[in-house]
């Protein structure tokens, strides 16, 4: 049976009964996080974790980080931001043998788990009640897989995962609007060299 992850998120929010729980949100980039932050900032005490070792190079990483600072400030100056320095070896070491995978395949699953694991570990060690990721806002990202990974990490590390599918209820559409309103740099590929090459080959 198909799971409505957006409805599950709404049920979690309702269960808080107006109390702002602490939430660590892994962000892949400012455009994807824009709607997520706009939607959740009234319900949670938010910290954004910018951890993306998959980025094509340090220049791209820093450019996207600067845009994250920009959207956080534009939406709510109380949103905190944690930056974990660029370390591409953490990505490349794990995806060896999967360099030729199509986007959305096993390589992406490995990358999702890498970044969500970091978020879970950080959330656990810093006493956050919940953690989640902005990744599900993209129409190209597999929300059931992301939630499956998140829930497995919840069980493994004993920190609650906020189930979600942020593309629902026009979430992706709103993220595009917010990106335009705030003049955000909006890239045409996910972040890694392999996604860029695949997009370049499609044009």
KETORSE-496980 format. One line per field, with one value per residue: residue number from 0; residue in three letters; x, y, z of N, C-alpha, C, O in turn. Coordinates in steps of 0.001 Angstrom, whole numbers. Layout:
pos (NUM ...)
code (ALA ...)
n_xx (X ...)
n_yy (Y ...)
n_zz (Z ...)
ca_xx (X ...)
ca_yy (Y ...)
ca_zz (Z ...)
c_xx (X ...)
c_yy (Y ...)
c_zz (Z ...)
o_xx (X ...)
o_yy (Y ...)
o_zz (Z ...)
//
This chain:
pos (0 1 2 3 4 5 6 7 8 9 10 11 12 13 14 15 16 17 18 19 20 21 22 23 24 25 26 27 28 29 30 31 32 33 34 35 36 37 38 39 40 41 42 43 44 45 46 47 48 49 50 51 52 53 54 55 56 57 58 59 60 61 62 63 64 65 66 67 68 69 70 71 72 73 74 75 76 77 78 79 80 81 82 83 84 85 86 87 88 89 90 91 92 93 94 95 96 97 98 99 100 101 102 103 104 105 106 107 108 109 110 111 112 113 114 115 116 117 118 119 120 121 122 123 124 125 126 127 128 129 130 131 132 133 134 135 136 137 138 139 140 141 142 143 144 145 146 147 148 149 150 151 152 153 154 155 156 157 158 159 160 161 162 163 164 165 166 167 168 169 170 171 172 173 174 175 176 177 178 179 180 181 182 183 184 185 186 187 188 189 190 191 192 193 194 195 196 197 198 199 200 201 202)
code (UNK UNK UNK UNK UNK UNK UNK UNK UNK UNK UNK UNK UNK UNK UNK UNK UNK UNK UNK UNK UNK UNK UNK UNK UNK UNK UNK UNK UNK UNK UNK UNK UNK UNK UNK UNK UNK UNK UNK UNK UNK UNK UNK UNK UNK UNK UNK UNK UNK UNK UNK UNK UNK UNK UNK UNK UNK UNK UNK UNK UNK UNK UNK UNK UNK UNK UNK UNK UNK UNK UNK UNK UNK UNK UNK UNK UNK UNK UNK UNK UNK UNK UNK UNK UNK UNK UNK UNK UNK UNK UNK UNK UNK UNK UNK UNK UNK UNK UNK UNK UNK UNK UNK UNK UNK UNK UNK UNK UNK UNK UNK UNK UNK UNK UNK UNK UNK UNK UNK UNK UNK UNK UNK UNK UNK UNK UNK UNK UNK UNK UNK UNK UNK UNK UNK UNK UNK UNK UNK UNK UNK UNK UNK UNK UNK UNK UNK UNK UNK UNK UNK UNK UNK UNK UNK UNK UNK UNK UNK UNK UNK UNK UNK UNK UNK UNK UNK UNK UNK UNK UNK UNK UNK UNK UNK UNK UNK UNK UNK UNK UNK UNK UNK UNK UNK UNK UNK UNK UNK UNK UNK UNK UNK UNK UNK UNK UNK UNK UNK UNK UNK UNK UNK)
n_xx (836 512 2264 1394 3461 3517 1150 1673 3695 2225 584 2452 3236 808 604 2369 1078 1305 3738 7116 9229 12669 14447 16592 17565 18769 20177 20320 20611 19963 17620 16046 15629 14138 11201 10750 11782 10188 7709 8030 9044 7303 6537 8647 11763 14363 17384 19622 21519 24280 25645 27372 29192 29199 29290 30409 32811 34879 34368 31746 30434 30872 29571 26917 26558 26739 24407 22606 22915 21861 19085 18203 18462 16715 14237 13927 15559 16108 16630 19005 22318 24469 27596 29311 32503 33675 34405 35246 36219 34799 32462 33353 34805 32817 31155 32509 32735 30188 30148 29167 26440 23000 21359 19498 19782 21669 23950 22967 21362 23324 24566 22442 22127 24604 24554 22241 22885 24927 23393 21637 23453 24519 22210 21533 23790 23654 21285 18819 15318 14177 15134 15568 15420 15828 15689 13512 11897 12428 11221 12658 13667 13491 11060 9880 12151 13979 12607 12532 15261 15679 14012 15235 17624 16666 15888 18353 19954 18432 16990 14437 12988 11670 9161 8476 7360 8187 7566 4880 1568 2060 4666 7167 6672 6296 8861 10284 9129 9922 12652 12959 11911 13817 16102 17820 20622 20114 20826 21283 21656 22011 24302 26681 29491 28681 25911 25898 27236 25412 23166 24278 24626 22052 21251)
n_yy (-1196 2218 4763 7755 10092 12792 13242 11785 13351 15651 14607 14103 16735 17718 16193 17400 19497 22303 22722 23563 21426 20346 20278 18872 19593 18139 19748 19884 21956 25509 26237 23849 23695 25926 26014 23991 25031 27308 26116 24526 26132 27345 25341 23927 24140 25001 23711 23886 21515 21564 19401 17992 16103 15080 17019 18499 19963 21971 24664 24698 23635 25650 27789 26928 26718 29425 30372 29000 30262 32693 32141 31152 33417 35151 33951 33422 34671 33258 30668 28227 27343 24807 24004 21483 20794 20515 17370 15437 12853 11214 10702 9665 7380 5654 5217 3745 1668 2183 4259 4427 4182 4951 8071 8091 5483 2833 4226 6741 5976 5150 7595 9103 7704 8147 10947 11235 9606 11063 13229 11967 11047 13480 14717 12964 13137 15764 16096 16544 16315 15398 14472 15188 15434 17634 16500 15097 16895 17191 16280 14301 12697 9797 9460 7377 5695 7452 7906 5322 4862 6883 6003 3596 4521 5923 3832 2603 4554 5666 8143 10319 10201 12528 11813 12492 14071 16370 17409 17219 18733 20951 21628 21521 23298 25661 25960 26641 29121 30568 30503 32141 34546 35158 35301 33049 30946 28417 25297 23000 20340 17548 17570 16022 14967 12989 13246 15715 15167 13384 15045 16916 15322 14967 17282)
n_zz (0 -834 825 2447 2973 3481 4836 7147 8230 8818 10798 12798 13381 14341 16650 18333 19472 19423 20628 20048 18706 18607 15583 13242 10056 7227 4510 1008 -748 -1178 -2818 -2667 68 627 535 2393 4799 5028 5406 7757 9808 11604 13251 14325 16115 14338 12974 10348 8636 6730 4825 2390 793 -1715 -3655 -6709 -6687 -4461 -4898 -5952 -3746 -1783 -2986 -2987 -271 544 -617 937 3413 2675 2084 4539 6182 4888 5307 8074 10740 13007 12378 12672 11493 10501 9270 7677 6769 3400 2126 -124 -436 1265 -69 -2614 -1873 -990 -3201 -5047 -7876 -8637 -10345 -12943 -12733 -13435 -12733 -9773 -9187 -7574 -6752 -5963 -3827 -2007 -1576 -472 1942 3140 3668 5212 7357 8583 9410 11225 13177 14067 15030 17108 18808 19586 20850 19460 18803 16455 13090 9597 5964 3150 686 -460 -1770 -4422 -7630 -8821 -6902 -4845 -2703 -1022 -696 581 2985 3961 4442 6346 8459 9101 10128 12278 13959 14320 15554 17509 17368 16412 13183 10976 8961 5533 2485 655 -1830 -2198 -2087 -3699 -3044 -4399 -6491 -5025 -4006 -6279 -6819 -4517 -4868 -7094 -6068 -4159 -5589 -5945 -6592 -8782 -9543 -12326 -11965 -9700 -7987 -7847 -9896 -11636 -11949 -13205 -15613 -16737 -17086 -18867 -21096 -21858 -22981)
ca_xx (0 1281 2293 1312 4444 3147 114 2342 4366 1188 144 3505 3108 -406 843 3178 105 1797 5100 8142 10270 13925 14536 17782 17214 19839 19835 21187 20838 18998 16320 15260 15272 13336 9826 10800 11954 8987 6609 8263 9594 6294 6237 9856 12972 15105 18787 19952 22830 24771 26648 27222 30498 28995 29381 31384 34085 34733 33764 30294 30014 30842 28536 25612 26482 26433 22980 21871 22932 20962 17668 17925 18307 15510 13012 13814 16909 16283 17045 20448 22971 25709 28321 30353 33419 33699 35356 34713 36643 33750 31529 33982 35182 31643 30441 33385 32031 28865 30329 28383 25006 22089 20875 18350 20120 22342 24869 22181 20958 24505 24749 21370 22407 25768 24183 21256 23585 25576 22336 21165 24499 24599 20986 21625 24851 23332 19990 17645 14221 13906 15969 14974 16190 15066 15844 12267 11153 12704 10458 13585 14138 12614 10635 9800 13508 14516 11948 12986 16597 15515 13435 16240 18585 15953 15985 19770 20587 17489 16600 13254 13036 10430 8799 8041 7485 7980 7052 3422 850 2737 5906 8216 6269 6558 10312 10689 8701 10784 13980 12896 11691 15043 17200 18734 21320 19403 21617 20527 21999 21899 25464 27893 29991 27949 24617 26158 27535 24169 22358 24936 24387 20641 21003)
ca_yy (0 3449 5536 9203 10599 14163 13141 11335 14516 16506 13964 14359 18146 17829 15541 18300 20357 23669 22776 23548 20421 20637 19524 19049 19336 18091 20480 19669 23262 26539 26132 22733 23935 27142 25690 23160 25936 28137 25294 23928 27052 27679 24151 23346 24930 24390 23877 23308 20879 21569 18337 17527 15728 14654 18145 18309 20516 22868 25925 24487 23453 26948 28600 26475 27075 30853 30515 28506 31382 33714 31794 31080 34785 35732 33344 33511 34820 32332 29362 28032 26685 24088 23647 20464 21115 19677 16249 14631 11447 10468 10286 8837 6083 4798 4907 3009 588 2669 5502 4397 4024 6022 8848 7442 4093 2446 5282 7756 5414 5223 9010 9463 7107 8847 12261 11058 9051 12196 13992 11192 11051 14828 14928 12161 13630 17122 16039 16968 15342 14876 14866 14897 15965 18370 15832 14584 17921 17067 15251 13259 11923 8711 9728 6150 5246 8377 7641 3995 5073 7667 5184 2612 5255 6198 2618 2325 5572 6089 9543 10240 10712 13163 11338 13626 14103 17807 17813 17193 19994 21991 22013 21795 24535 26783 26125 27368 30507 31174 30662 33340 35703 35448 35309 31978 30141 27138 24468 22113 18950 17280 18043 15260 15001 12018 13831 16783 14554 12823 16175 17479 14416 15058 18574)
ca_zz (0 -946 2071 2291 3933 3863 5874 8375 8787 9398 12036 13789 13769 15164 17940 19162 20162 19523 21173 19011 18925 17908 14330 12416 8665 6242 3289 -153 -1375 -769 -3479 -2129 1472 780 933 3602 5934 5122 5918 9073 10815 12611 14045 14909 16339 13235 12617 9041 8543 5358 4694 1017 235 -3101 -4580 -7779 -6217 -3312 -5360 -6002 -2359 -1106 -3633 -2484 1148 620 -923 2110 4367 2117 2245 5979 6678 4280 5833 9536 11298 14128 11871 12854 10359 10773 8044 7798 5678 2199 2149 -1224 -322 1967 -1120 -3642 -1312 -841 -4456 -5967 -8561 -9047 -11092 -14177 -12470 -13807 -11600 -9156 -8930 -6327 -6323 -5259 -2533 -1149 -1249 472 3250 3681 4200 6283 8517 9250 10078 12372 14200 14624 15810 18328 19701 20039 21545 18694 18876 15114 11957 8299 4844 2131 -606 -1046 -2499 -5849 -8355 -9264 -5748 -4426 -1324 -223 -356 1576 4262 4418 5008 7566 9528 9525 10954 13542 14778 14594 16399 18547 17228 15568 11812 10529 7636 4731 1027 558 -3134 -2143 -1823 -4482 -2384 -5383 -7179 -4128 -3905 -7488 -6611 -3500 -5468 -7942 -5203 -3410 -6550 -5552 -7595 -8921 -10430 -13212 -11675 -8270 -7250 -8126 -11274 -12459 -12303 -14155 -16915 -17283 -17569 -20040 -22210 -22236 -23634)
c_xx (875 1146 2243 2219 4140 2089 717 3082 3351 677 1172 3412 1910 -181 1672 2315 658 3186 6106 9236 11528 14075 15821 17414 18472 19366 20839 21519 19738 17657 15438 14810 14289 11912 9796 10897 10730 7847 6813 8650 8587 6020 7443 10905 14043 16585 18997 21364 23233 25950 26468 28571 30419 29182 30577 32763 33808 34084 32246 29725 29865 29768 27157 25457 26121 24958 22106 21808 21900 19486 17295 17623 17027 14230 12841 15217 17157 16689 18562 21024 24305 26333 29375 31232 33418 34790 34885 35104 35588 32707 32183 34386 33997 31028 31330 32643 30665 28943 29443 26891 24220 21658 19575 18613 20851 23297 24137 21726 22122 24720 23691 21710 23599 25342 23160 21890 24282 24555 21837 22179 24610 23382 21048 22620 24572 21900 18834 16569 13989 15027 15227 15867 15261 14961 14529 11484 11342 11835 11333 14057 13046 12231 10481 11171 14115 13910 12330 14363 16490 14999 14413 17286 17961 16096 17431 20358 19656 17261 15508 13457 11682 10149 8205 8107 7166 7509 5524 2854 1577 4031 7014 7922 6587 8063 10861 10318 9618 12202 14024 12767 12975 16298 18267 19384 20659 20105 20733 20854 22049 23084 26751 28266 29175 26571 24805 26418 26274 23261 22954 24674 22938 20329 21619)
c_yy (1252 4272 7026 9836 12032 14142 12685 12486 15443 15928 14167 15789 18338 17263 16415 19291 21754 23805 22699 22548 20814 19697 19885 18654 19291 18812 20187 20987 24226 26428 25017 22999 25082 26855 24896 24045 26822 27365 24908 24921 27451 26522 23582 24427 24313 24738 23185 22744 20837 20609 17694 17212 15258 15779 17996 18853 21495 24190 25815 24349 24803 27860 28219 26785 28549 31117 30009 29582 32426 33377 31654 32470 35419 35213 33537 33568 33900 30931 29245 27218 26091 23680 22598 20578 20048 18623 15221 13159 10601 9947 9301 7462 5124 4376 4194 1811 1005 3956 5563 4224 5210 6782 8229 5990 3891 3516 6355 7245 5470 6657 9499 8964 7791 10144 12157 10455 10162 13022 13270 11226 12422 15107 14191 12769 15030 17234 16691 15888 14651 15262 14513 15486 16685 17593 15410 15637 17800 15982 14085 12361 10974 8885 8449 5630 6140 8119 6279 4114 5819 6847 4113 3268 5657 5018 2365 3281 6156 7604 9588 10897 11290 12719 12491 13301 15531 18281 17871 18569 21177 22485 22349 23100 25752 27019 26883 28846 31229 31403 31916 34600 36134 35408 34273 31330 28772 26301 23508 20636 18785 17823 17323 15337 14094 12557 14957 16211 13997 13925 16781 16627 14451 16337 18617)
c_zz (0 323 1746 3351 4366 4964 7196 9045 9464 10718 13148 14297 14692 16563 18881 19939 20440 20109 20034 19381 18151 16711 13600 10985 7814 4990 2194 -842 -929 -1487 -2913 -694 1637 1261 2236 4849 6124 5782 7389 10171 11889 13573 14780 15169 15438 13235 11275 9096 7071 5271 3324 379 -1212 -4109 -5515 -7424 -5079 -3708 -5400 -4593 -1659 -1693 -3107 -991 1319 325 224 3188 3947 2368 3715 6530 6147 4919 7329 10134 12488 13677 11972 11696 10783 9439 8368 6559 4584 2304 1126 -1128 376 988 -2083 -3129 -1281 -2170 -5481 -6552 -9058 -9862 -12339 -13974 -13004 -12563 -11078 -8810 -7618 -5826 -5512 -3889 -1542 -667 -259 1880 3920 4361 5331 7532 9299 10024 11328 13512 14866 15512 17140 19307 20240 20551 20785 18817 17535 14162 10681 7218 3870 818 -1264 -1804 -4003 -6487 -8804 -8134 -5258 -2953 -494 205 718 2948 4826 5076 6333 8726 10008 10421 12288 14489 15211 15626 17466 18550 16160 14201 11448 9103 6831 3249 636 -808 -3153 -1798 -2476 -3841 -3369 -6113 -6317 -3987 -5115 -7348 -5623 -4031 -6343 -7089 -4493 -4276 -6176 -6769 -7625 -9976 -11228 -12991 -10159 -7486 -7599 -9603 -12183 -12860 -13311 -15545 -17556 -17816 -18830 -21272 -22699 -23004 -25021)
o_xx (1855 43 2967 1795 4467 2140 306 3100 3601 373 806 3498 1996 -711 1676 2757 501 3759 5968 10059 11450 13858 16105 17001 19171 18287 22050 22581 18719 16622 14240 13727 13662 11475 8923 10182 10291 7115 5869 8586 8985 5350 7286 10922 14567 16982 18595 22293 22600 27087 25521 29045 31446 29229 31612 33776 32656 33329 31538 28659 28848 29131 26333 24359 25281 24339 21010 20763 21166 18723 16179 16647 16337 13254 11732 15973 18296 17053 19301 20301 25157 25672 30227 30748 33191 35954 34208 34409 35484 32135 31639 34318 34153 30443 30951 32008 30035 27945 29016 26146 24715 21596 18677 17766 20687 23445 24642 21709 21927 25017 24008 21598 23599 25726 23220 21474 24229 24812 21637 21812 24776 23510 20661 22329 25173 21364 17967 16874 13648 15761 14358 16953 14071 14213 14439 10482 10500 11723 10826 14762 11858 12990 10918 11338 14708 14618 12436 14602 17124 15486 14420 17778 18649 16389 17685 21159 20053 17330 15645 14015 10658 10795 7519 8811 6022 7094 4939 3557 1695 4445 7721 8822 7089 8494 11795 11102 10038 12859 15007 13432 13195 17416 19455 18769 20642 19987 19590 20387 22120 22909 27812 27455 28995 26122 23960 25886 26080 22652 22224 24517 22638 19263 21508)
o_yy (1336 4458 7500 10081 12433 14935 13156 12592 15955 16675 14379 16032 19037 17786 16194 19858 22304 24894 21858 22803 21533 18490 21060 17522 20297 18526 20232 21123 23813 26518 25207 22573 25202 27396 25104 23833 27055 27904 24959 24580 27855 26703 22838 25477 23239 25881 22036 23414 20154 20953 16936 17961 15060 15517 17440 18274 21806 24768 26713 24885 25065 28620 29086 27076 28884 31982 30519 29788 32965 34234 32003 32665 36138 35951 33789 32601 33770 30096 30063 26497 26776 23083 22807 20469 18862 18942 14253 12301 9402 8877 8227 6481 3926 3297 4054 1042 272 4652 6645 4128 6337 6217 7892 5332 4662 3701 6817 7995 5800 6894 10225 9695 7989 10407 12918 10764 10194 13459 13894 11411 12515 15661 14732 12900 15445 18336 17318 14700 13469 16225 13642 15983 16383 17996 15369 15302 18261 14883 13011 11379 11298 8503 8433 5177 5636 8115 6114 3537 5445 6975 3762 2648 5722 5187 1959 2878 7035 8255 8956 11988 10621 13171 13355 12386 15864 19431 18504 19443 22253 23622 23343 23913 26758 28165 27674 29721 32360 32382 32657 35602 37322 35474 34585 31189 28056 26573 23240 19777 19769 18460 17946 15724 14391 12343 15142 16710 14116 13768 17123 17157 14019 16458 19628)
o_zz (740 837 870 4480 5483 5905 8256 10271 10555 11648 14304 15501 15702 17543 20092 20939 21530 20090 19145 20260 17155 16816 13369 10734 7690 4469 2413 -1450 -375 -826 -2704 -292 2690 2277 3078 5828 7250 6612 8178 11352 12981 14590 15749 14525 15732 13461 11091 9548 6266 5595 3114 -476 -1862 -5310 -5149 -7815 -4774 -2927 -4945 -4291 -1018 -963 -2817 -517 2155 944 455 3804 4775 2814 4100 7254 6870 5055 7802 10037 12938 14505 11425 11008 11348 8589 9232 5433 4828 2542 1472 -1672 115 1194 -2342 -3870 -1517 -2265 -6644 -5831 -9820 -10047 -12740 -14949 -13024 -11471 -11849 -8206 -6672 -4618 -4489 -2913 -372 504 683 2864 5135 5500 6297 8648 10528 11146 12370 14672 16082 16604 18176 20496 21231 20672 21393 18920 17485 14382 10681 7515 3781 -73 -2491 -2435 -4774 -5944 -9130 -8368 -5259 -2062 656 1338 1672 3955 6041 6137 7319 9850 11188 11363 13307 15673 16345 16470 18232 19592 15112 14087 11594 8157 7377 2820 326 -947 -4032 -1291 -1889 -4064 -3200 -6327 -6818 -3862 -4985 -7715 -5866 -3677 -6331 -7351 -4256 -3767 -6103 -7827 -6624 -11170 -10856 -13739 -9424 -6447 -7645 -10445 -13364 -13986 -14187 -16537 -18766 -18875 -19761 -22372 -23811 -23608 -25714)
//
